[in-house]
Amino acid sequence: MYQKIASFVTSSIAAIGALAALALLPSWSLVLACAVLVGWFSLTRVGRQAWSVAQMGMATLPQRPGAASVVVVGIAGVVGVLVALLSLAQGLESTLRQAGTDDTAIVLRAGSQTEISSSLDRDTATIAGEEPEVLRDARGQPMASPELITVASLPKSSDGRPANVAIRGVEQAAWGVHPDVRILAGRRFTPGLRELIVGKAAAREFKGLTLGSSVVLGGQPWTIVGEFDSGNAHDSELWADVDVVASVYRHGSNVSSLTVRLSNAAHFQAFKAALAGDPRLKVDVSTTRTYYEKQSEALGRMIRILGTTVAIIMAVGAVFGALNTMYTAIAIRTREIATLRAMGFRSAPVVVSVLTETILLALAGGALGAALAWALFGHYTASTLGSNFSQVVFEFRVTPALLAAGLKWAVAIGLIGGLLPALLAARMPVTSGLKAL
Amino acid sequence: MKYLHLVWAAMLRRKARTLLTLLSIMLAFLLFGVLDSVRSAFMEAGHNVAAVHRLVTFSKASLTVPLPKSLYSRIEAVPGVSEAAYVNWFGGYYQTPKHALGGEAVGAGFFALFPEYEMPATERRAFAAIRTGVVVGEGLARRYHWKLGDKIPVQADIFAQKNGSNTWTFDLVGIYHVSAARLESEEYGFYFHWDYFDQASALGNGTVNWYVERVADPRQADRIARAIDALSANSDHETQTQREDAFAAHLISQYVDMGPIVGAILGAVFFTLILLTSNTMTQAVRERVPELAILKTLGFPGRGILSLVLGESVLLLASGGAAGLVLASLVVGLVRARLGAQIPLLPVGWAIWLQGLGLTALIGVLVGALPARHGMRLRIVDALSGH
């Protein structure tokens, strides 16, 4: 009894260790291992023996659907939860990260971590935009976009409850600095008028943001004249003329941030040094890539930790389920295995056949879980409160890499769950096995 | 009860299987306990008894648009408002940008509205007397090793001082404590005088970000909220007044809706668990058919067999579930002790225990029912002859 408990404890420790090791291996190693196994099955004598024993074991699967489905469903649960939570983190991170590039830089007031908590006077914005590292457009104007961020409250389309939406006031320079902003329908807003263009995620997430309709923001009516797509976090925003936003929200002449396009990504350090060296300026500058990466860091990490922890606990549970199933499977086949051994089959084919059976069940479970996660969350959107105190809408990203990682977990669970029962079956004394009922 | 030793013997019949099943059940309930503690931490945010008596008033245009301070005396005069205070949000960091601080510049009488912030009377008087004084929560003081009398320099995010300096220095005069464990996240506040802030700040003078009101009778809250909003109706600074708990709950739900995520995970976990344990019970009964037949021969009634099998499955679930919940309490306790309120976790309280044990009983009966019925309906002759 104590020996058994000790072996369970060591096996579960080994299970966690092996899971961690497998998590570190790249996905292609899995394909390689499969190829080696198939080659062994078809080319060597022992391999052919193992395959025929495995086939025999699998032929009995329909007789025990309950036990087999414990392995399949248990592993499907692990893989499904893992893939879903990691795709949530992935979606959030890539939505924010894609808003940043290496050759654009964002200037904020010294000490400010986010645009909403930053304020720059117009002189500062002009001086920073005139630096030589800033790219100039065809007319010789610096590609520098002063932007004002404010937050309004609008009802969500899902439940009608109000949520925060960011309004970004921009000048004409913004179109050159943000070339990824493409108008999908309608047109750009006219400077000086209370006209809005809405990001496609915001249009979907909030009620009443359809093209041509009117919406009350800051106590004033605005007309929606266009819808845009940028493929990143800006999709959750409403854009309008900076002076109109400033007057409606009584912001004075200050703006929140200045985004500039650099003539070359390599000039960022020079730009940063120039701003730091100017005694008139009290600003912090970072590339937009760093800025947006920082925004998704904390929440993305939290979701990853939560997802991995939950999946590890579930995986250990699934290993116990697989162990249970395979021990029972072997107990049922005691006589059969002993007969094979008496006929001259060596122990390797027996071990491999039990492992093959478990891993095939595990792969079926993994594929089921991954397929479920992809079907349920492949086009699912979620939103959270971003650092600008407004909703950031993002899609779950169920990527092939995540699906492969899920299958890897499935194989790991099958391997660990099958190993102990396989060894037990191989070590079974032939005589007592033949006598077993 | 008199069957207990029989149930026990049945469980020990295949020790490896029983142990593996118990471990699976334990892990499922460990997940249940931990995830439910996360979920309730999100759900309970802002729900405290004192908050029922409080209203908050923000600008209707946006949470970030300031309101004139002149509204204060008019709000105080609204019938049903017993006390009111005004607050300005103040963001910054301590030492490095990694140590972000969310401070509040508060008007006199602010702490009278928050009786759950417990502080010695001497510290209250010190705060009232010292212009640059600051009161912080116990959790925050612990995190940065602050003690009474310390000078605390804070780098402002947005509010520079009139003299151009970005550094605000405060004198720590009070540390408050919150007794209720579920309000632990409130122990990270940083409160200083609005008058000092308003005079020294280069921006936002004469304005406040929000008002807090205390109402004598919570049943009148909606009427009073409407009366407060009527004060500024049709002006250029219309307000929106809400109950504090509703406001907080809504803010949290904008961050993340934990309910569906936790629900989906637990759904997957328990579906697997039911499948696994019912498989175990079916096997256990199938193996024991001749034994059950002998029991019947000896005169055990059908209902006796039924309760034997049901007892076994409920006992299995209950012991595994209780072990899992104990483990969850330990894990949550450990994480909370190490990380404090950085991550949202509530102690595994009686509500979670009650739900968990209810679930074990439910699943136990569910997975035991079919095998138990099978055992009850056994025909002795068939069972003994091995059919």
Chai-1 contact restraints between the chains, C-beta under 6 A:
chainA,res_idxA,chainB,res_idxB,connection_type,confidence,min_distance_angstrom,max_distance_angstrom,comment,restraint_id
A,G66,B,N279,contact,1.0,0.0,6.0,A-B,restraint_1
A,A67,B,N279,contact,1.0,0.0,6.0,A-B,restraint_2
A,V70,B,L275,contact,1.0,0.0,6.0,A-B,restraint_3
A,V70,B,L276,contact,1.0,0.0,6.0,A-B,restraint_4
A,V70,B,N279,contact,1.0,0.0,6.0,A-B,restraint_5
A,V73,B,T272,contact,1.0,0.0,6.0,A-B,restraint_6
A,V73,B,L275,contact,1.0,0.0,6.0,A-B,restraint_7
A,G74,B,T272,contact,1.0,0.0,6.0,A-B,restraint_8
A,G77,B,A268,contact,1.0,0.0,6.0,A-B,restraint_9
A,G77,B,T272,contact,1.0,0.0,6.0,A-B,restraint_10
A,V81,B,I265,contact,1.0,0.0,6.0,A-B,restraint_11
A,V81,B,A268,contact,1.0,0.0,6.0,A-B,restraint_12
A,G111,B,Q155,contact,1.0,0.0,6.0,A-B,restraint_13
A,G111,B,D157,contact,1.0,0.0,6.0,A-B,restraint_14
A,G111,B,N166,contact,1.0,0.0,6.0,A-B,restraint_15
A,S112,B,D157,contact,1.0,0.0,6.0,A-B,restraint_16
A,S117,B,G91,contact,1.0,0.0,6.0,A-B,restraint_17
A,S117,B,D157,contact,1.0,0.0,6.0,A-B,restraint_18
A,S117,B,I158,contact,1.0,0.0,6.0,A-B,restraint_19
A,S119,B,I158,contact,1.0,0.0,6.0,A-B,restraint_20
A,V151,B,S62,contact,1.0,0.0,6.0,A-B,restraint_21
A,V151,B,T64,contact,1.0,0.0,6.0,A-B,restraint_22
A,A152,B,S62,contact,1.0,0.0,6.0,A-B,restraint_23
A,A163,B,Q254,contact,1.0,0.0,6.0,A-B,restraint_24
A,G218,B,A61,contact,1.0,0.0,6.0,A-B,restraint_25
A,V310,B,I265,contact,1.0,0.0,6.0,A-B,restraint_26
A,I313,B,L27,contact,1.0,0.0,6.0,A-B,restraint_27
A,I313,B,L31,contact,1.0,0.0,6.0,A-B,restraint_28
A,V316,B,L27,contact,1.0,0.0,6.0,A-B,restraint_29
A,G317,B,S24,contact,1.0,0.0,6.0,A-B,restraint_30
A,G317,B,L27,contact,1.0,0.0,6.0,A-B,restraint_31
A,F320,B,L20,contact,1.0,0.0,6.0,A-B,restraint_32
A,F320,B,L23,contact,1.0,0.0,6.0,A-B,restraint_33
A,F320,B,S24,contact,1.0,0.0,6.0,A-B,restraint_34
A,G321,B,S24,contact,1.0,0.0,6.0,A-B,restraint_35
A,G321,B,L276,contact,1.0,0.0,6.0,A-B,restraint_36
A,L323,B,L20,contact,1.0,0.0,6.0,A-B,restraint_37
A,N324,B,R17,contact,1.0,0.0,6.0,A-B,restraint_38
A,N324,B,L20,contact,1.0,0.0,6.0,A-B,restraint_39
A,T384,B,Y255,contact,1.0,0.0,6.0,A-B,restraint_40
A,T384,B,V256,contact,1.0,0.0,6.0,A-B,restraint_41
A,L385,B,Q254,contact,1.0,0.0,6.0,A-B,restraint_42
A,L385,B,Y255,contact,1.0,0.0,6.0,A-B,restraint_43
